[in-house]
Amino acid sequence: MEPRRWILTLTCEDRVGIVAGVSGFLSRNQGFIVDSQQYADLETGRFFMRVVFQRGGGGFPDGADALREAFAPVAGELALDWSLSPADHRPRAVIAVSKGLHCLHDLLHRARSGALSVEIAAVVSNHAAARELVEWHGIDFHHLPIEPGGRAAQEQALLGVMADADAELLVLARYMQVLSEDLAARVSGRCINIHHSFLPGFKGAKPYHRAHARGVKLIGATAHFVTGDLDEGPIIEQAVERVDHRDDIDALVRIGRDIEAQVLARAVNAYGERRLFLNGGKTVVFR
Ligand SMILES: Nc1nc2c(c(=O)[nH]1)N[C@@H](CN(C=O)c1ccc(C(=O)N[C@@H](CCC(=O)O)C(=O)O)cc1)CN2
């Protein structure tokens, strides 16, 4: 049987000796490195690293707690912000959606076919349109309409669903409500939105209409971490497709749906596989 694999991710203030410190720890503990990627941002002075490793011989710490206990002194010495988990761990996620269900369909299908690296724990929506689809997949659906003056209560209910589902990640899969500053702060670094344009172009509502009016030759989609500032969060993934004068707004919307679904799934998988790091107003995404 293949030995269990582990993923160590870390970030820290950059200095000489980080890679040596980590690889030295693994060597001393019979850790066999399967994949290692690191990046030094010379502008911010931050360092990022992701190591995939497995048991390489006798003396390898047995289990997550033993590994974390063994690594903690090294991490303290190097002043690391770190996380260590089994490679097959899939973070639990809540998906939020409004009336456009194409990204939700895609995520549910990928989850069902084992191609999604997060576990969909529940789906919430300010409309009831997705209930039948979600329940067909055997997943909890929560209809959280926004009553007049009820945005704060609705957001509390959304946080309640995340807590009850033990979910760490919130995915806005064409959820057309602007999260409050408070909610955005509470899910900072663990909330991913898909915006239906190639940011920074065409922020806000109805980007395809405005792209058509502008006569663009490329349209795209952008997955980003959510912040309190609409469509301003750190970009995780983007893609574009060529369009031309023959493509009316309906065509742009149709072409855009596929781009949105693909870009969002890539971003969610980067998060689930611990390949994604916040780096100030930007991100580091290991391939
Ligand atoms: N705090 C944030 N919340 C959300 C973000 C974000 O970047 N920061 N992105 C949106 C998604 N989105 C574009 O990608 C978007 C959604 C909604 C709107 C908008 O103007 N909504 C209106 C209501 C529209 C309606 O009811 O249909 C509003 O909220 O008043 C613009 C952009 C998700 N949330």
The ligand as an SDF file (V2000), in Angstrom:
LIG
                    3D

 34 36  0  0  0  0  0  0  0  0999 V2000
  -17.8680   41.9470   -0.1570 N   0  0  0  0  0  0  0  0  0  0  0  0
  -18.0220   41.3980   -1.3890 C   0  0  0  0  0  0  0  0  0  0  0  0
  -19.1370   40.7280   -1.6680 N   0  0  0  0  0  0  0  0  0  0  0  0
  -19.2710   40.1570   -2.8890 C   0  0  0  0  0  0  0  0  0  0  0  0
  -18.2840   40.3200   -3.8800 C   0  0  0  0  0  0  0  0  0  0  0  0
  -17.0820   41.0100   -3.5290 C   0  0  0  0  0  0  0  0  0  0  0  0
  -16.1520   41.1550   -4.3380 O   0  0  0  0  0  0  0  0  0  0  0  0
  -16.9990   41.5420   -2.2760 N   0  0  0  0  0  0  0  0  0  0  0  0
  -18.5060   39.8410   -5.1590 N   0  0  0  0  0  0  0  0  0  0  0  0
  -19.8920   39.5730   -5.4520 C   0  0  0  0  0  0  0  0  0  0  0  0
  -20.1620   39.0110   -6.7960 C   0  0  0  0  0  0  0  0  0  0  0  0
  -20.3670   40.0660   -7.7740 N   0  0  0  0  0  0  0  0  0  0  0  0
  -19.5120   40.1590   -8.7780 C   0  0  0  0  0  0  0  0  0  0  0  0
  -18.6880   39.2830   -8.9770 O   0  0  0  0  0  0  0  0  0  0  0  0
  -21.4290   41.0140   -7.6090 C   0  0  0  0  0  0  0  0  0  0  0  0
  -22.5580   40.6330   -6.9850 C   0  0  0  0  0  0  0  0  0  0  0  0
  -23.6040   41.5490   -6.7920 C   0  0  0  0  0  0  0  0  0  0  0  0
  -23.5000   42.8260   -7.2110 C   0  0  0  0  0  0  0  0  0  0  0  0
  -24.6160   43.7740   -6.9440 C   0  0  0  0  0  0  0  0  0  0  0  0
  -24.5820   44.8790   -7.3510 O   0  0  0  0  0  0  0  0  0  0  0  0
  -25.6290   43.2800   -6.1650 N   0  0  0  0  0  0  0  0  0  0  0  0
  -26.7510   44.0870   -5.7280 C   0  0  0  0  0  0  0  0  0  0  0  0
  -28.0190   43.2650   -5.7590 C   0  0  0  0  0  0  0  0  0  0  0  0
  -28.2140   42.5770   -7.0400 C   0  0  0  0  0  0  0  0  0  0  0  0
  -29.3980   41.6300   -7.0110 C   0  0  0  0  0  0  0  0  0  0  0  0
  -30.1260   41.5810   -6.0330 O   0  0  0  0  0  0  0  0  0  0  0  0
  -29.5070   40.9010   -8.0010 O   0  0  0  0  0  0  0  0  0  0  0  0
  -26.5760   44.4040   -4.2500 C   0  0  0  0  0  0  0  0  0  0  0  0
  -25.9840   43.5710   -3.5500 O   0  0  0  0  0  0  0  0  0  0  0  0
  -27.1180   45.4360   -3.8510 O   0  0  0  0  0  0  0  0  0  0  0  0
  -22.3400   43.2150   -7.8420 C   0  0  0  0  0  0  0  0  0  0  0  0
  -21.2980   42.3030   -8.0540 C   0  0  0  0  0  0  0  0  0  0  0  0
  -20.5210   38.7320   -4.3860 C   0  0  0  0  0  0  0  0  0  0  0  0
  -20.3970   39.4450   -3.1500 N   0  0  0  0  0  0  0  0  0  0  0  0
  1  2  1  0
  2  3  2  0
  2  8  1  0
  3  4  1  0
  4  5  2  0
  4 34  1  0
  5  6  1  0
  5  9  1  0
  6  7  2  0
  6  8  1  0
  9 10  1  0
 10 11  1  0
 10 33  1  0
 11 12  1  0
 12 13  1  0
 12 15  1  0
 13 14  2  0
 15 16  1  0
 15 32  2  0
 16 17  2  0
 17 18  1  0
 18 19  1  0
 18 31  2  0
 19 20  2  0
 19 21  1  0
 21 22  1  0
 22 23  1  0
 22 28  1  0
 23 24  1  0
 24 25  1  0
 25 26  2  0
 25 27  1  0
 28 29  2  0
 28 30  1  0
 31 32  1  0
 33 34  1  0
M  END
$$$$
